Amino acid sequence: MFEVSGLLPLETADGSARQPGPAVPGLHLIADWLDPDACARLLSKVDAADWSAPLRRRVQHYGHAYDYGRRAVSAGASAAAAPPLPRWAREHARRLVREGLMDQEADQVIVNEYRPGQGISAHVDCVPCFGPVVAAVSLGSSCTMDFSHPGDGTKAAVRLAPGSLCVMTGPARWTWRHGIAARRSDPGPLGRIPRDRRVSVTFRTVVTAA
Ligand SMILES: O=C(O)CCC(=O)C(=O)O
């Protein structure tokens, strides 16, 4: 598939960079999966829809809703019963299959909005709920996503540029945690990089519901 190109040096406690971070097995980052025009079109579709705010950040759920409290997909979920995705989501889900990035068309999409200072805590996407590939496209601002191995504590920081697609498979999907620190800027090679509004659109397949 594709190699990760966004690995960043890890940040030391004093903020200075050290050796480049390790690769995360199963993580694939595709730069410019969407060009700037396609990013703008997708963002305007998303922004035309309603947001909900069950968390600090705003989200949109398509297909089965994910219940953050129960950490499960809504009860009774099955592929057959999934509420249909909007057209824009189906088009991107089909492209993921056409390009061999997902075996099955995604039937669940979560849109996350991050204002500067907002993040998402380190997690593995629900293992019994979702299938073996999770793919997220970044829109708006870039940001750094932190991966960490829960067993040996290995860390890797990956820069997600607008238009890039982050595909988690294998250990990156099932074992490593991913999260985004709640801060207003990220460390870069030449100093801090301020964040602006970032929106991500994550495609998943629903396997089961609790
Ligand atoms: O914002 C992202 O790129 C990742 C979102 C995510 O990890 C999630 O919705 O579980």
The ligand as a MOL file (V3000), in Angstrom:
LIG
                    3D

  0  0  0     0  0            999 V3000
M  V30 BEGIN CTAB
M  V30 COUNTS 10 9 0 0 0
M  V30 BEGIN ATOM
M  V30 1 O -9.6110 13.5700 13.7420 0
M  V30 2 C -9.0910 12.5370 13.3450 0
M  V30 3 O -8.3230 12.5090 12.3800 0
M  V30 4 C -9.3270 11.2350 14.0720 0
M  V30 5 C -10.7030 11.0670 14.6220 0
M  V30 6 C -10.8030 9.8740 15.5110 0
M  V30 7 O -9.8220 9.3270 15.9580 0
M  V30 8 C -12.1080 9.3390 15.8750 0
M  V30 9 O -13.1670 9.8940 15.4870 0
M  V30 10 O -12.1420 8.3060 16.5750 0
M  V30 END ATOM
M  V30 BEGIN BOND
M  V30 1 2 1 2
M  V30 2 1 2 3
M  V30 3 1 2 4
M  V30 4 1 4 5
M  V30 5 1 5 6
M  V30 6 2 6 7
M  V30 7 1 6 8
M  V30 8 2 8 9
M  V30 9 1 8 10
M  V30 END BOND
M  V30 END CTAB
M  END
